[in-house]
């Protein structure tokens, strides 16, 4: 029976694979450690990517998925919805700016509510029914058509925010509560990771008054603007900021991208993810470079007895592929196991990002393994006859 | 061990790639930890500074400062509870502010208080404030006036205090009447009357939490100071998420060190056989492996720390990165432990080397 490394057997591609698999089977601990490390690193990349997407969506989904083309903040709010109030004269002035079709108040605050018998936080948005600021991702039920009706975030349907549920705003002592009847559900409209309700502006004002009975006035948080046909949202936003004193107008997308915390979270995670993407191929490349060094003697001998470089290189690349694929499987398993515990943060397993991440990691790992490939290609078979590179 | 260290000195290139990988991992650990510390310290300073054993909220506020309202009646009840030594009202208002000397709008947390806090002197005169150091970093000086909120309420800075921010906004510590004036001018929808504060900072002895809530008949929700810190939105979630990532990264460090040194040990099997044959003990050989792992980890930590400091200076100001001495110490100790444990994976192979293998064969 011919030995595993016989040159005839190595001459075809299948034998390269055979050699690779044989080596992995004989060095399970080494390859297991590498696959484990790659798996953990890919898991951390997957988890953080999902966390970033989920957090951004859950923090600011309500702004992203409402109908206003432009949101006008008080310029002191630094683009923070919760820190913004709009005075009546500012609201009126926004309506006069060229390119504005409709300007309507949009209120937002966080309340303590009673949902399904449990007290919890809920973000409530109040908009003028039929005007800009209504949720755009209703998946079931309908939009509010009268006072104290609300669309709720579908993510929280099971927590007392489903269609037909009544959500009561916990009032200040000595004040009667107000309640919202949930008539519709919309996806990805959460704000600050809280259950979120969209209701009409007057009902929002009523809710504010039951928790702050001493309030002399309840003002809009921002102005929701629908731009006129043919006008550009960015142009109208610039015009509003320039002409209405004390305001800062942003397009819907800019309001999402520049929301306090979102850009900071994005840039922080980007740095960390970049480092993780650098570490995975470095670890893989390091491993195969060292292994190739260690096998230099055997590889030189194989070349000397006629094995072409191709199958040897293919064997190496097959091992890289195997390590990354096994690592990817470990990562996906870990990701799936932990996503349940972090579902409240919007971390969910989706095939596309998993495949994309594993694909990118594979390409990067292949690239860094080129150092090992180069080393294999540079082996001079004549060295076997001189003893160089062969340990005796 | 001397042999191992000599190898490190004479053939440093052999350890270069492993050191680079560990440097990246150490940088990652420091950045992750720095972000966690920045988020935690920047959000919780105002509560940690309170001279209090417990914080008392109104029960309908779900332990939120901004939604809590405590009036004089409740306060009098709390003051009368056995074991209560001192009670101070606190109110917080989150706004933007413009320095009159010019410059960018800054985020401030106007914190009204009565009792001198840890590191914060007694309340200043009406209309003036102690400002957090983070405002000085943004160009605010003693004597500057900040126009706070949409109503442009003027507040003059009379000095600086450290580590007193609230939810990533710079602390501006004022007396209660100044806080109320700013609150009512800028947030009329959250108006507070003259007898109202948001929470009470209470110092005393005994089981204050149970005693206070019982005395107020459930009108209050009382938390220890530590609980109040973790009741802030996002603090618990941030800490658990970041710690999970940090500890997973440490596992990767362990695997990388284990992998690298098990490969090196494999390569040195023949050499170790010879060394054992001439009397070197397994313990001595293994100590050499561990020493190399520790040296590599220390070098990686030093370079990673320098890179982290550079990254901290280069990152945008809105990234809440805060590199503390404690974080450097934690990362150093964790890296060294992971390196020692990782290198221990080679122990079995070193132990199994037979000195007889050195006779007749070197491979």
Interface residues (C-beta under 8 A of the other chain):
Chain A: X29 X30 X33 X34 X36 X37 X40 X41 X43 X44 X47 X48 X51 X74 X75 X76 X77 X78 X80 X82 X83 X85 X87 X109 X110 X111 X112 X119 X120 X121 X170 X171 X172 X173 X192 X193 X208 X211 X212 X214 X215 X216 X217 X218 X219 X246 X260 X261 X263 X264 X267 X268 X271 X272 X275 X276 X278 X279 X282 X283 X285 X286 X287 X289 X290 X291 X293 X294 X297 X342 X345 X391 X392
Chain B: X17 X18 X20 X21 X24 X25 X27 X28 X31 X32 X35 X60 X61 X62 X64 X67 X69 X94 X95 X96 X97 X98 X105 X107 X149 X150 X168 X186 X187 X188 X189 X190 X191 X192 X193 X219 X233 X234 X237 X241 X245 X248 X249 X251 X252 X255 X256 X258 X259 X260 X262 X263 X264 X266 X267 X270 X311 X315 X316 X318 X319 X320 X321 X345 X362 X363
